[in-house]
């Protein structure tokens, strides 16, 4: 995915990869997909007009980050 894809191109690429969004979001310009191994979030209402933000993560990466955060918190006591 390039920085210069249009709103429609980015949406279509995410739908091709993940199917239709499967997590309900309160805003119609936000799409959220969740699979057993990954999550994707598309925020269509960026601070810059005509731009959007796409965040992709794997669940194993999230689990690793959460474990590191808990270890850091525990060591601060």
N, C-alpha and C positions, 0 to 999 in steps of 0.2 A: 504494500500500500504506500503510495507516494503522498507527500505533504500537499500535493496539488490536485488531488481528486476532488471532484464536486461532491456536494451533499448526496446527490442521487447515486453517484458512482460508489462512494463509500458505503452507503446503505446497501446497495445491490451486492457488493463484495461480501459484506457481513452476512447477508441473507444466503448467498451462495455457499458460504462456509458453514454457517450454523443453523440455517433454516430461519423461519420466522421467530421473532423474539418470544421467549417462553417465560419471562418473569414480568409481571405486571408492574408498570411504573406510573406514578401519578401524573407525570408530565408527558405530553404527547411528542415532545422532541427528544425524549430519552428512551433508548432501547436497551434491553438487558437480556443477555443470553447466559444460560448456565447449563453446562454438561457435567458428566461425572468427572471430567479431568480439567476443565477450563471454564473461564468466565470472560465475557466480553461486555463492555459498557460503552455505549455511544451517546455522547452528550452533544446534542445538536444546537444548543443555545450557548455558544461560546461568547466570551467577552468581546471578541473581534467579529464584527459582522461578516457573514458568509463563511465562517470557519466553524469547525466542530472538533471535539476531542474524542479519541478512541482509546480505551484502556483495555488491554488484554493481559490475563494472568493465568497461570496454571494453579490448580488447587494444591499441588505439592509445593510450589514456591510459596504460596500463602501460608501453608502449614509450617514451613521452615521459618518464614519471617515471624510468625506468631510465637514459635518456640524460642527464637532469639530474643524477642521483646520480653517474654516472660523471664528468661534467664537474666537479662539485664536488670529488670525490675527487682528480682529476688536478690541480686548481688548488691543492690544499693541500700539494703537494710542492714 
